[in-house]
Amino acid sequence: MQKRLRQPVVTNRHENGLINRHGKQLISFGCNDYLGLSRHPNVLSAATEATEKWGTGAGASQLVSGYSSLIEDLEQALAHYCGTESACLFGSGYLANLGTISALVGKNDLIIADKLMHACMVDGSKLSGANLRRFKHNDVVHLEQLLKEHRQSYDHCLVLVERVYSMDGDVAPLDDILALAKHYDAWLLVDDAHGMGVLPPYHGDYLHMGTLSKALGSYGGYVAGSQTLIKYLKTSARSLMFSTALPPASVAAALAALKVIQDEPQLRETVLNNARLFTQLMGLKEAQSTIVPWVVKDESAALALSLLLEEQGYYVPAIRPPTVPVKTARLRFAFSVSHTPEMIRNLIDVLGIEIVS
Ligand SMILES: *Cc1c(COP(=O)(O)O)cnc(C)c1O
């Protein structure tokens, strides 16, 4: 056993991106509530009203006891946002990937996935029993090679990618990937967990998967696509069929948050500007999303830096293998609208980097 024990720590999240951890108040760069919507007044009041009106729990799975008009409204709003005919909600993003991948493909099918895909797509792939092949991260030439070589030996083929990679913050070349999937008659599932609400929606003929739990500040997951496909998932995806529907407060909160991200585009500008300011001052490649990794390679160096930052009042998680490949341990900075340019400059000061501009 290597020394990679990771123990969750009691951490309370307060307003304005502040957290309490180890008895200390810290500015957090470790939260996916990028737009601060979990505390937006419209979102809070929607959740409270829904709870008062409909209670705290959904009561049963959708398949057995039907689904509320609130769920119907959110599914329609998500479909509209994604530019698809239809959408369906799952208990979480994890459950959405697990249920969707295992419903779509099986033993005689092929999955081709980006090397850096999230754990829940790995788990969904395993559960499906399909043959899994991986292509080099964001390498469309390698993806095409695998499609060319293996596609015809299988009934169905599913390509799995993320829009924004959760530990790297870089963006998939979706135009090219979509064209390849079409050319080789493969389905494409794009996990938009970290892009939704932060990058403009990317419309196209593929399966849109996302979470309500990050920029939307709520809880739950979704898949959006054609009417035929969503109809199929609702009666085939086991993580949806055999699990209780989302609580009214989560659904209402996500619905209100979805409206906020459309009405207040300046929120995503603010958070992206924060990330870009950081990469500019650090001399890193310009941020493409709210996530910026600082790869220090060595696991103990990453941990030591994270502890140093914590002593100085900042929380920046060290991400180590197996979450990321061996020798790519890193600090993962997640930016939000609650950060100010001053906070970012001070953070870099602590890192001991000379600010040139
Ligand atoms: C967080 C995350 C998920 C899981 O979403 P939850 O709603 O938290 O279960 C799926 N995919 C990616 C890429 C993620 O980062």
The ligand as an SDF file (V2000), in Angstrom:
LIG
                    3D

 15 15  0  0  0  0  0  0  0  0999 V2000
  -18.5900   15.9830  -10.5900 C   0  0  0  0  0  0  0  0  0  0  0  0
  -18.5570   15.2410  -11.8430 C   0  0  0  0  0  0  0  0  0  0  0  0
  -19.5270   14.2680  -12.1230 C   0  0  0  0  0  0  0  0  0  0  0  0
  -20.5200   13.8100  -11.0930 C   0  0  0  0  0  0  0  0  0  0  0  0
  -21.5290   14.7250  -10.8680 O   0  0  0  0  0  0  0  0  0  0  0  0
  -22.2890   14.6740   -9.4650 P   0  0  0  0  0  0  0  0  0  0  0  0
  -23.5670   15.3700   -9.7330 O   0  0  0  0  0  0  0  0  0  0  0  0
  -21.4160   15.3470   -8.4730 O   0  0  0  0  0  0  0  0  0  0  0  0
  -22.4930   13.2230   -9.1290 O   0  0  0  0  0  0  0  0  0  0  0  0
  -19.5090   13.6900  -13.3620 C   0  0  0  0  0  0  0  0  0  0  0  0
  -18.5820   14.0040  -14.2810 N   0  0  0  0  0  0  0  0  0  0  0  0
  -17.6360   14.9160  -14.0390 C   0  0  0  0  0  0  0  0  0  0  0  0
  -16.6540   15.2360  -15.1030 C   0  0  0  0  0  0  0  0  0  0  0  0
  -17.5760   15.5520  -12.8080 C   0  0  0  0  0  0  0  0  0  0  0  0
  -16.6130   16.4270  -12.5580 O   0  0  0  0  0  0  0  0  0  0  0  0
  1  2  1  0
  2  3  1  0
  2 14  2  0
  3  4  1  0
  3 10  2  0
  4  5  1  0
  5  6  1  0
  6  7  2  0
  6  8  1  0
  6  9  1  0
 10 11  1  0
 11 12  2  0
 12 13  1  0
 12 14  1  0
 14 15  1  0
M  END
$$$$
